Amino acid sequence: MEDLVTVENVKLIAETDKALGVGLGEEAIRVEIWLPKSQIDRQTMKKKGDVGEVDIPRWLAEKNNLEYEDGDVATRFSS
């Protein structure tokens, strides 16, 4: 299984068939990063304007300089 991390406080700004355009923090008003849907394991945002979290591969978080919660995502959410 891929090494997943959780990025918190992500605001859904835009969405296409293939990617989520997100901003960082509740006050975000523009897309700062596009996350490919194919790389998102889990997301809590349901509609534009929602703030939540996403589980993505560690390499993608690091490539985009995103702060993330470290640890085993599978373990944290299996209970």
C-alpha positions in Angstrom: 0.0 0.0 0.0 1.2 3.5 -0.8 2.5 5.7 2.0 -0.5 8.0 2.7 -0.6 11.1 4.8 -3.5 13.3 6.0 -3.5 17.0 5.0 -5.9 19.0 7.2 -7.5 22.4 6.8 -8.0 22.1 3.0 -10.7 24.2 1.4 -12.4 22.9 -1.8 -12.4 25.8 -4.3 -12.9 24.1 -7.6 -13.4 20.6 -9.1 -13.0 19.0 -12.5 -13.5 15.4 -13.6 -9.9 14.7 -12.8 -8.8 17.0 -10.0 -9.7 19.1 -6.9 -8.6 22.7 -6.8 -7.9 23.5 -3.2 -6.8 26.3 -1.0 -5.1 26.1 2.3 -7.1 27.3 5.3 -10.7 28.4 5.9 -9.9 31.9 4.5 -8.7 30.6 1.1 -10.4 32.2 -1.8 -8.4 30.9 -4.8 -7.0 27.6 -6.0 -3.4 27.2 -4.6 -2.9 23.5 -5.6 -4.6 21.0 -7.9 -4.7 17.5 -6.5 -5.4 14.7 -9.0 -8.4 12.7 -8.0 -6.5 9.5 -8.9 -4.1 10.3 -6.0 -6.7 11.0 -3.4 -7.5 8.1 -1.1 -10.1 9.9 1.0 -11.5 13.4 1.3 -14.0 14.9 3.7 -15.1 17.9 1.6 -18.4 17.4 -0.1 -19.1 20.7 -1.9 -17.3 23.9 -2.9 -16.5 26.0 0.1 -16.2 23.0 2.5 -13.0 22.8 4.6 -11.8 19.3 5.5 -9.0 16.9 5.0 -7.6 14.6 2.3 -5.4 11.5 2.4 -2.8 11.6 -0.4 0.5 10.0 -1.0 3.4 11.4 1.0 5.3 12.2 -2.2 2.5 14.4 -3.4 2.2 16.3 -0.1 6.0 16.9 -0.1 6.1 17.9 -3.8 3.5 20.6 -3.0 5.1 21.6 0.4 1.9 20.7 2.3 2.0 20.2 6.0 0.6 16.8 7.0 -0.2 14.5 9.9 2.4 11.8 9.9 1.6 8.2 10.8 -0.2 5.2 9.4 -3.5 6.5 7.8 -4.9 2.9 7.6 -4.4 2.4 11.3 -5.9 5.8 12.3 -9.1 5.3 10.4 -9.7 1.5 10.8 -11.3 1.8 14.2 
